[in-house]
């Protein structure tokens, strides 16, 4: 059982990385640099990498557009696109203030997935302008990760680009969160001995993440009629016509779920529920012990608000929950997007997939769940941690195989080759950083 600490202690602990960040971001002047991946033996090599030699690959791409993946880094380059309108824990802070977050995402892509990424923070909040900007970027990038976009426009932007873009586009706050949550739920249900298609779910919070999680869970076998979602005004049901015009995604949930038309708020949604998945208001007390106590026997409780979960893990356990997960690394069972997007994009890029389907996300979730199961799942271990880097090549292979199976992959690559390529790229990325640190080319931070 997690150690009991006070809210003040946990807030102090949560504040410490920010205090260090204020010293180390100026020390490094940001977290990114551009370095060549080609050999430069002497300045004579610039005749190959630049003029006049570069004209030959340019002409080849002009004549055969698909060779852009052979002559350039397009096939391993992802744009992280944001307008800074809904940055986690910070809200609408604008594109410049969002840059440190996007740079952080870049280094996660590189270190965990061997993927080269670049932050693109746009000075517009107009969804159609964001869509057009992404389309303008298509010649350069092999994929796009939408990040920290406010709802409901994030749904419109993603849905439009998934239909119209020539490269894979996804929204990590939606699909990434959904994939990792599904992975943890698969194993949590195994621990408590319940079936995906039989459980009753209470979805606390109706933001982009929980709406996408609901969609993915239903595609993975959850019975829509047994799902009850709660927003700030109460449960979603077919009589919530206030959502019909202004929020079509919530309205779809109203129509597809809650067959019993349960009305009320969080306690009514949780009563007799087998599973609680909360991505809502941070702070212990958002969900009360007595509400957990009213859930079904051997309940599964995911309380993923940051920095403070909706109820302390030990309180949920004391109230009868068998498996508890949070979004924090200092408690058991961290549901962390970083377990998803690096491996998912690695697999997507390795077969040059044209999109990232829900089925590819489900395949990633199933492989993540298997990785944990291979080590031995328990109430306190239903999903791998970021330190288990061997999960990323396995996840990449699962995603690539599903893309080929669905006919959205431009390449057909044998499974063994997929695994060896992903393993090599990820290992090389990690080794490069360690070598640069060892040689002093990335200076170690000063003592804080």
Secondary structure, 3 states (H helix, E strand, C coil): CCCCCCHHHHHHHHHHHHHHHHHHHHHHCCCCCCCCCCCCCCHHHHHHHCCCCHHHHHHHHHHCHHHHHHHCCHHHEEEEEECCCCECCCECCCHHHHHHHHHHHHHHHHHHHCCEEEEEECCCCCHHHHHHHHHHHCCCCCEEEECCCCCCHHHHHHHHHHHHCCCEEEEHHHHHHHHHHHHHHHHHHHHHCCCCCCCCEEEECCCHHHHHHHHHHHHCCCCHHHEEEEECCEECCCCCHHHCCCCHHHHHHHHHCCCCCCCCCHHHHHCCCCEEEECCCCCCCCCCHHHHHCCCCCEEEEECCCCCCCCCHHHHHHCCEEEEEECCCCCCCECCHHHCHHHHHHHHHHCCECCCCHHHHHHHHHHHHHHHHHHCCECCECCCCCCCCHHHHHHHHHHHHHHHHHCCECCCCCHHHHHHHHHHHHHHHHHHHHHHHHCCCCCCCCCC
